[in-house]
Structure formats: C-alpha cells, structure tokens
Amino acid sequence: MSSDQRRGTSAPDSNRRTLLRLGLISGVLLVLVLVALRLLPGSPLASNAAARWGEPTGGPGATAGPSEQPTPTPTPSPSLPPLPVAPTDVDVDTDGWWNWALLDTRTGTVTGSDNMDETNPTASMIKAWIGADYLRRAAEQGQTPSDARLDEVSIMIRDSDNNAASDLYKVNGGTASIRRLISTCDLTDSSPAPDGGWSRTALSARDAARMGACIADGRAAGPKWTNWLLDEMRAVRGVGNFGIRKAFPPQVQKTIAIKNGWVDRTPEQKYTVNCLAVGDGWTMAVETRYDINLGYTYGAKICEEVAAQLRTD
C-alpha cells in the first residue's frame, strides 16, 4: 500500500485542495484590489458617499457641524442722523483774534480751530454757569429758590443783568464756583480770574462748548432745573440776542439756547465778544478779541459768520 493510501487520501484529492487554496487567495486579492480602487480619488469606482473637502461627512445633504457653519454677517449699528452743523474749514476776514469749537453732544466729539484751546475772558457768557451752579446746589440742599432768586437768575440770563450776576456769584462762593465748573464739566484749558471776579474767568472755546454740553445734559443745573434754565437761555432778548443762532432760519433760532458775553476792556484797549449756543445734539462756542474802537457788533458778526460756515444746510 502506498503512503498516500495510508494517510487516507489520494493524489487527485490533494490537487483539488491546492486549487481551492489558490482560488481562495485569488478571491481575497481581488476584493482588496476592488476596495482600493473604490477609495482611490478620481477612480470610476470611487464611492459617492466618501467625504469631500469642504463637505460634511455623509454627502451634500448632510448637516454641517458647528465649526463648518457659515459666519453670519454682523448687522451694522444704525448711523446717527446728520446735525444741522458740521466741522469744516472756517475763514473769517479780520485782524482780530478769534477761535471756535463745535461739540457733538451725542458722541462727545469736539472739533474746532487750531487755537480752540486758547482762552479768552468770558464776560457775560459765564452767567449761564453761574445760574446753573446756583440752581443745582439749591436742589442738592433740598431748597426751593424764592421767586425773587428765580427772577434774579432769569434777568441775569435773558437781559444779562450784571448786578444779578454779581449777587449770585457771591452766593455761589466766588471762585469756588468756577472751580466747580472746571471739575463738573471736565474742562481742561480754563481757570478762575486772577482778581476773583466772574467777568474775567478764562475760558477756551473748547471748554465753552463743553460747558454748553454740561448744561444740556443736566450735570450743570441738575435734573430739576435743566429744562428751566435752557428755556431761559432760549428767551435771551435785547442787545444780547446776537451771534450764533442768528445764522439759522427764524423758526430754528427759537429752539437754540444761547448766552453771549461782550465788554470793552479799556486797560487793554480791546473789545471782547464771546458766543455760546446749545442746539439739539450740538453746542458751539466762538470767542473774539479785537480793537476796542470796532464795537461789540463787530464780534457779534464774527460769531454769526462762523456759525453760517458750520451750518450744513
């Protein structure tokens, strides 16, 4: 008996097993080749379900993860409406000294002439602060001003009464009131008068515009008296009704609160005219100093001319 017969197999059976092994190996290799072709980019057998660059896994219809969501376009904040005034190059034909400043009370932005930080004696322009300081302090102390005191404030503002100004300035503590002005309204250029009086308080155009903003937003006169004071400033009459608001149409003029100052300085042989205006969303200040022989109307016209050039309409 042969050895193959002893193991219970025959030669033909052995050949068949060999062929089966070869077939199985070939099948496995074919499957591996097909899988490789399916995954190979650009292959005609590539799977459509395979993830593509820039697409979420699962195909075009799949939902993108948080990191793949498009960035939303931010909604722009609404722009502020234009004011009836805007900074521009201002040109005034005069041999005297002058400066100007314009403040947007909505943003706090101050623009003006190159010398807007230079100071000038205020004359009666400071009376707007004297009235505000008196009214605010009275309210802080729980006091209601008498009718006589309110009348004093009124004629000081409307008619620029000097006696009323001196009386109220004394009640306010003199130069202490100016120091409160500087701290309350965040002024940077100004100082009390060397002689302690109110008329020679040194105020720049930039700080005058800031003072106007301080009156408009209630810091100066306080919440109880701010509207009352602004109404008094809108009611300025007589010789003091000149300057900035005269550059506007009549229907607009009555909405603009003002306080002007004018005085002839004999020792210096100079005339000083200053103008302050408080509008809706803006304040403006113009300061002038020139030869005494030209009179106060010369400075009044400078204030009006500056405002006319800053008007946007």
C-alpha positions as CSV (number, residue, x, y, z in Angstrom):
1,M,0.0,0.0,0.0
2,S,1.3,3.4,-0.9
3,S,2.0,6.2,1.6
4,D,-0.9,8.3,0.1
5,Q,-3.3,5.4,0.7
6,R,-2.0,5.1,4.3
7,R,-3.0,8.8,5.1
8,G,-6.4,8.1,3.7
9,T,-6.0,10.5,0.7
10,S,-5.4,10.1,-2.9
11,A,-3.4,12.3,-5.4
12,P,-6.5,13.7,-7.1
13,D,-7.8,14.9,-3.7
14,S,-4.6,16.7,-3.0
15,N,-4.6,18.5,-6.3
16,R,-8.2,19.7,-5.7
17,R,-7.3,21.2,-2.3
18,T,-4.3,23.0,-3.8
19,L,-6.6,24.5,-6.4
20,L,-9.1,25.6,-3.8
21,R,-6.4,27.3,-1.8
22,L,-5.2,29.2,-4.9
23,G,-8.8,30.2,-5.7
24,L,-9.4,31.5,-2.2
25,I,-6.2,33.5,-2.2
26,S,-7.1,35.0,-5.6
27,G,-10.6,36.0,-4.4
28,V,-9.2,37.8,-1.4
29,L,-6.7,39.6,-3.6
30,L,-9.4,40.6,-6.0
31,V,-11.6,42.0,-3.1
32,L,-8.6,44.0,-1.8
33,V,-7.9,45.5,-5.3
34,L,-11.6,46.5,-5.7
35,V,-11.7,48.1,-2.3
36,A,-8.5,50.0,-3.1
37,L,-10.0,51.2,-6.3
38,R,-13.2,52.3,-4.6
39,L,-11.3,54.5,-2.2
40,L,-8.8,55.9,-4.7
41,P,-9.8,59.6,-5.6
42,G,-10.7,60.0,-9.2
43,S,-11.3,56.3,-9.7
44,P,-14.5,55.4,-11.6
45,L,-15.3,53.1,-8.7
46,A,-14.8,55.8,-6.0
47,S,-17.8,55.9,-3.6
48,N,-20.1,58.9,-3.9
49,A,-20.6,58.7,-0.1
50,A,-17.0,59.4,0.6
51,A,-16.4,62.7,2.4
52,R,-15.2,65.5,0.1
53,W,-13.1,68.5,1.1
54,G,-15.3,71.3,2.4
55,E,-18.4,69.0,2.7
56,P,-19.6,67.4,5.8
57,T,-19.3,63.6,6.1
58,G,-22.4,61.9,4.6
59,G,-22.6,63.9,1.3
60,P,-24.0,67.2,0.2
61,G,-27.3,66.7,2.1
62,A,-25.6,66.1,5.5
63,T,-25.8,68.7,8.3
64,A,-22.6,70.7,8.9
65,G,-21.1,70.7,12.3
66,P,-20.7,74.0,14.3
67,S,-17.2,74.7,13.1
68,E,-18.4,74.4,9.5
69,Q,-21.4,76.7,9.7
70,P,-21.0,80.0,7.7
71,T,-20.2,83.1,9.8
72,P,-23.2,85.4,9.9
73,T,-22.7,88.9,8.6
74,P,-22.9,91.3,11.5
75,T,-25.8,93.8,11.5
76,P,-24.4,97.3,11.2
77,S,-25.4,99.7,14.0
78,P,-27.7,102.4,12.8
79,S,-25.8,105.6,11.9
80,L,-26.7,108.8,13.7
81,P,-28.8,111.3,11.8
82,P,-26.9,114.3,10.5
83,L,-26.8,117.5,12.5
84,P,-27.6,121.0,11.1
85,V,-23.9,121.8,11.8
86,A,-20.7,120.1,10.9
87,P,-17.0,120.9,11.2
88,T,-15.3,122.4,8.2
89,D,-12.6,124.9,7.3
90,V,-13.7,128.3,8.6
91,D,-12.4,131.6,7.1
92,V,-13.1,135.0,8.7
93,D,-11.6,138.2,7.3
94,T,-10.5,140.1,10.4
95,D,-7.3,141.4,12.0
96,G,-8.5,140.5,15.5
97,W,-8.1,137.2,17.5
98,W,-10.8,134.6,17.3
99,N,-11.4,130.9,17.8
100,W,-14.3,128.4,17.6
101,A,-15.3,124.9,18.8
102,L,-18.2,122.6,17.9
103,L,-19.2,119.7,20.1
104,D,-21.4,116.7,19.1
105,T,-23.2,116.0,22.4
106,R,-24.3,112.6,21.1
107,T,-20.7,111.4,20.8
108,G,-18.7,113.9,22.8
109,T,-16.5,114.7,19.8
110,V,-15.1,118.2,19.8
111,T,-13.7,119.9,16.7
112,G,-12.6,123.4,16.1
113,S,-10.0,125.9,15.1
114,D,-6.3,125.1,15.7
115,N,-6.4,127.5,18.6
116,M,-9.6,126.3,20.2
117,D,-7.7,125.6,23.4
118,E,-6.7,129.3,23.8
119,T,-8.6,131.1,26.5
120,N,-10.4,134.5,26.5
121,P,-12.1,136.4,29.3
122,T,-15.7,135.2,29.3
123,A,-17.6,138.4,30.1
124,S,-21.3,137.6,30.4
125,M,-21.0,134.2,28.8
126,I,-20.1,132.7,32.2
127,K,-23.6,133.8,33.5
128,A,-25.0,130.5,32.1
129,W,-22.8,128.6,34.6
130,I,-23.5,131.0,37.5
131,G,-27.2,130.3,37.1
132,A,-26.8,126.6,36.7
133,D,-24.4,126.3,39.7
134,Y,-26.9,128.2,41.9
135,L,-29.9,126.1,40.9
136,R,-28.1,122.7,41.2
137,R,-26.7,123.5,44.7
138,A,-30.1,124.7,45.9
139,A,-31.7,121.4,44.8
140,E,-28.9,119.4,46.4
141,Q,-29.5,121.1,49.7
142,G,-33.2,120.5,49.4
143,Q,-34.1,124.1,49.0
144,T,-36.6,125.7,46.6
145,P,-35.3,129.1,45.4
146,S,-37.6,132.0,46.2
147,D,-39.4,133.8,43.4
148,A,-37.0,136.7,43.9
149,R,-34.0,134.5,43.4
150,L,-35.5,132.9,40.3
151,D,-36.2,136.3,38.9
152,E,-32.6,137.2,39.6
153,V,-31.5,134.2,37.6
154,S,-33.9,135.0,34.8
155,I,-32.9,138.6,34.3
156,M,-29.2,137.5,34.5
157,I,-29.7,135.1,31.6
158,R,-32.4,136.9,29.5
159,D,-31.1,140.5,30.0
160,S,-27.5,139.8,31.1
161,D,-28.0,141.8,34.3
162,N,-24.6,142.4,35.9
163,N,-25.9,143.1,39.4
164,A,-27.8,139.9,39.5
165,A,-24.7,138.0,38.3
166,S,-22.5,139.5,41.0
167,D,-25.1,138.7,43.7
168,L,-25.5,135.1,42.6
169,Y,-21.7,134.7,42.0
170,K,-21.2,135.7,45.7
171,V,-23.9,133.2,46.9
172,N,-22.1,130.5,44.9
173,G,-18.8,131.2,46.7
174,G,-17.0,133.2,44.0
175,T,-14.0,131.4,42.5
176,A,-15.2,128.2,44.2
177,S,-18.0,128.2,41.7
178,I,-15.5,128.4,38.8
179,R,-13.5,125.5,40.3
180,R,-16.8,123.5,40.4
181,L,-17.4,124.4,36.7
182,I,-13.9,123.0,35.8
183,S,-14.4,119.7,37.7
184,T,-18.1,119.2,37.0
185,C,-17.9,119.8,33.2
186,D,-14.4,118.2,32.7
187,L,-12.7,121.4,31.4
188,T,-9.0,121.3,30.6
189,D,-8.0,124.8,29.5
190,S,-9.8,127.2,31.8
191,S,-9.2,128.9,35.2
192,P,-10.7,131.4,37.6
193,A,-10.0,135.1,37.1
194,P,-6.9,136.4,38.9
195,D,-9.0,139.1,40.5
196,G,-11.6,136.6,41.7
197,G,-14.4,138.2,39.6
198,W,-16.7,136.4,37.2
199,S,-16.2,138.6,34.1
200,R,-12.5,137.7,33.6
201,T,-12.9,133.9,34.0
202,A,-10.5,132.4,31.4
203,L,-12.4,130.0,29.2
204,S,-11.3,128.5,25.9
205,A,-13.8,127.9,23.0
206,R,-13.3,124.2,23.5
207,D,-14.2,124.4,27.2
208,A,-17.1,126.8,26.5
209,A,-18.6,124.2,24.2
210,R,-18.1,121.6,26.9
211,M,-19.8,123.9,29.4
212,G,-22.7,124.1,27.0
213,A,-22.9,120.3,26.8
214,C,-22.7,120.2,30.6
215,I,-25.7,122.4,30.8
216,A,-27.6,120.4,28.1
217,D,-27.1,117.0,29.8
218,G,-28.1,118.1,33.3
219,R,-24.7,118.0,35.1
220,A,-24.6,121.8,35.5
221,A,-28.1,122.7,36.7
222,G,-29.2,119.2,37.9
223,P,-32.3,117.3,36.7
224,K,-34.8,119.6,38.4
225,W,-33.7,122.8,36.8
226,T,-32.0,122.0,33.5
227,N,-35.0,122.4,31.2
228,W,-36.0,125.6,33.0
229,L,-32.5,127.1,32.5
230,L,-32.4,126.1,28.8
231,D,-35.8,127.8,28.3
232,E,-34.4,131.0,29.9
233,M,-31.4,130.8,27.5
234,R,-33.8,130.4,24.6
235,A,-35.5,133.5,25.8
236,V,-32.4,135.8,25.7
237,R,-33.6,139.2,24.3
238,G,-32.5,142.7,23.6
239,V,-28.9,143.6,22.8
240,G,-27.7,140.1,24.0
241,N,-29.6,138.3,21.3
242,F,-26.9,138.1,18.6
243,G,-24.3,135.8,17.2
244,I,-24.5,132.0,16.5
245,R,-28.3,131.5,16.4
246,K,-28.7,134.5,14.0
247,A,-27.1,132.3,11.3
248,F,-30.2,130.0,11.4
249,P,-33.7,130.5,10.0
250,P,-36.1,132.2,12.4
251,Q,-38.1,129.0,13.1
252,V,-34.8,127.3,14.2
253,Q,-33.5,130.3,16.2
254,K,-36.1,129.9,18.9
255,T,-35.0,126.3,19.6
256,I,-31.4,127.3,20.2
257,A,-30.4,128.3,23.7
258,I,-27.6,131.0,23.9
259,K,-25.6,133.1,26.3
260,N,-23.3,135.7,24.9
261,G,-20.7,138.0,26.5
262,W,-19.4,141.4,25.4
263,V,-17.3,144.0,27.1
264,D,-14.9,146.8,26.2
265,R,-11.6,146.4,28.1
266,T,-10.2,149.9,28.4
267,P,-6.8,148.9,30.0
268,E,-6.1,146.6,27.1
269,Q,-7.9,148.7,24.5
270,K,-9.7,145.6,23.4
271,Y,-13.3,144.5,22.9
272,T,-14.2,141.0,24.0
273,V,-17.2,139.3,22.4
274,N,-17.9,135.6,23.1
275,C,-20.9,133.5,22.0
276,L,-22.3,130.2,23.3
277,A,-25.1,128.2,21.6
278,V,-26.8,124.9,22.7
279,G,-28.8,123.1,20.0
280,D,-30.3,119.7,19.7
281,G,-27.4,117.3,19.6
282,W,-24.7,120.0,19.4
283,T,-23.1,123.0,21.1
284,M,-20.9,125.8,19.6
285,A,-18.7,128.5,21.0
286,V,-17.0,131.4,19.3
287,E,-14.6,133.8,21.1
288,T,-13.2,137.1,19.7
289,R,-10.9,139.8,20.8
290,Y,-10.1,142.9,18.7
291,D,-9.5,146.7,18.7
292,I,-11.8,148.5,21.1
293,N,-12.9,151.1,18.5
294,L,-14.7,148.4,16.4
295,G,-17.5,148.0,19.0
296,Y,-19.4,144.8,20.0
297,T,-21.3,144.3,16.8
298,Y,-18.0,143.5,15.0
299,G,-17.6,140.5,17.3
300,A,-21.2,139.6,17.0
301,K,-20.8,139.4,13.2
302,I,-17.8,137.1,13.6
303,C,-19.9,134.7,15.7
304,E,-22.6,134.7,13.2
305,E,-20.3,134.2,10.2
306,V,-18.5,131.2,11.9
307,A,-21.9,129.6,12.6
308,A,-23.0,130.3,9.0
309,Q,-20.0,128.4,7.6
310,L,-20.5,125.5,10.0
311,R,-24.2,125.1,9.0
312,T,-24.7,122.0,6.8
313,D,-27.9,123.2,5.1
